[in-house]
């Protein structure tokens, strides 16, 4: 397992296997195979909106479904887009049905979902600009209530607010949310939106998300927690278009943000398989190119970096999720940042992650029940498929160790 046993990801339990009549499945060969991690291995699943739209021709439908199927062969977690400026281009006409269709398509295939984001100064709704700050805040909070409530039970994890560190000083263009951030302050706006999201879905997982990994973000987290803001998860973006962070930076970021004791989600990860973006670019969006090809050396580099990064993160006890942002090349910034090429063919990084997630980070346990039909086992936490006596069923290996689980086959 790449030098790790990942003991903190494991739980032990005692299974008792019985037939429908209550008799034990004694001295029977069994197999318990992890089929869905508790850990969230994610991808940007925006293509699901197309797959569920009913608008594609047969050939395109098959292509999109192939892309999603290949991603779901590795990943159990998906991010869906709720950018306000696209979700509700015209006030009062949100794309709830389209997003719900995409969410349902993924959910029916066993994928856990996250919405991104509820509040952000970029891709903001332009029509908000005609209102004063009091009305903008009212509409922002109403928007949060609507989306979190409408999708409750389907999407229960949210990037509540995105990139707050830069939000009040953002000066690329005027927008309604930056206006609010300037008036309320960073902590003030975070408190408003988090409180609203918590009220709309008390059981939701609420994430504060940022690309800023400096102490400015650490200080913001500290101030928000001191203000009793109900942050469940610290979200860390890791778009690495200008080169892999490397082990030292990765461990530095993990060390600094671990001090809060909150779960860490690497919410937006990108590693490039082509030429790197020049280092003098300060805003990634400023690098505008008509094409950005993947290369053979770049793909080999991407695979090595992906293997190291995912292994480091999976080995850290506070990391609960990693999302690779682009499923395929040519998406955001036209970058070769996908695990698939534009034609859906698998890159070396895809094969590496498939091996890690499905084998090295996984559990496949074989053996025999005892005379009472019992099995003592230890494995990576998640959902297991159990085969014994010619029958199959499923069970969950939860966080607590030492539990007893009775299973009827």
Beta strands, then each sheet from edge to edge (+ up, - down):
strand 1: 10-18
strand 2: 29-37
strand 3: 40-44
strand 4: 77-81
strand 5: 112-119
strand 6: 157-162
strand 7: 205-210
strand 8: 233-240
strand 9: 263-271
strand 10: 319-324
strand 11: 364-368
strand 12: 374-380
strand 13: 382-388
strand 14: 391-397
strand 15: 403-408
sheet 1: 12+ 1- 15-
sheet 2: 11+ 2- 13+ 14-
sheet 3: 3+ 4+ 5+ 6+ 7+ 8+ 9+ 10+ 3+
end
